[in-house]
Amino acid sequence: MTIEFVEGAVFFVACNKQDDMTSNHSKSIHIVMSTMKFPDDFLNTIICGDSLSVMQQMPDNCVDLIVTSPPYNLKNSTGNGMKNGNGGKWAGAALVNGYSHHDDNMPHDEYAEWQYKCLKEMFRLIKNDGAIFYNHKWRVQGGLIQDRMDIIRDIPVRQVIIWRRKGGINFNPGYFLPTYEVIYLIPKPDFKLVPKANAHGDVWEFTQEMNNDHPAPFPVALIDRIISSTHAQIIMDPFSGSGTTAVVASGLGRNFIGIELSPEYCEKSKERIERNKKHSEIAKLYPATLFQGIA
């Protein structure tokens, strides 16, 4: 399958419908301008389009859980690690080229405003017992911590979870090696975890995904921790990337909605979701008998 991105249009890569491209092409890709209807055009679907524009077409209180990690705007930096032409000290890092269809180098004020607007839309979409798990990275800029409060602003944060990652290199002698990212738990008033999930601490250690073409993929185990700790039945990721949130949600028997700007990542997500129907990536996280019950 090939997917062509056209500005102003929204393309649906429908992963839950028949995928016979010769006889049923219209059920595999839908090109729709303004007739998107919830839930039929959204559930168990990767939507190729701009996240903010797509969310603005969705009704209030329609999603149970949002799990996402936006582009971090890392190439807009006061340091020289990524912003020169050859990547400097980060020449071998995938992110030096940005993402497919997004170069990760917006003026900082524009980036913060964009992410704040996205968070406001996400908050509108979750139900009164729903929540957002918003992953981001703090960093040092101009010699001081950039803690992303210019994005969060008045968004109601209940908890900050520390995701401790493995490895890393620090080229700056002015501070210690950063080894974590943060996950903001942003709930509506009635959000609660499933029984016993509250026994997990607020520092989580998960190794980064290494076998993924996306430059910054979520670990499957991290997303499993979040989704399986909730009662959510409809899980959305508005920066879907390689489709990890969709893969985990589907593997746990939940419904997913993915939104992704890049046709390349949309196509790879669809292929990955199809592969997981036969060889689930989350099966290794569970004893065989327990996973059979989940699936």
Secondary structure, DSSP 8 states (H G I E B T S, - for coil): ------TT-EEEEETTS---TTT-GGGTEEEESS---TTTTTTTEEEES-HHHHHTTS-TT-EEEEEE-----TTS-SSSTTTSTT-GGGTT-GGGG-BTTB-S---HHHHHHHHHHHHHHHHHHEEEEEEEEEEE--EEETTEEE-SHHHHTT----EEEEEE-S------TTS----EEEEEEEE-TT----TTGGGS-SEEE-----S-SSSS---HHHHHHHHHTS--SEEEETT-TTTHHHHHHHHTT-EEEEEES-HHHHHHHHHHHHHHTTS-TTGGGS-HHHHHHH-
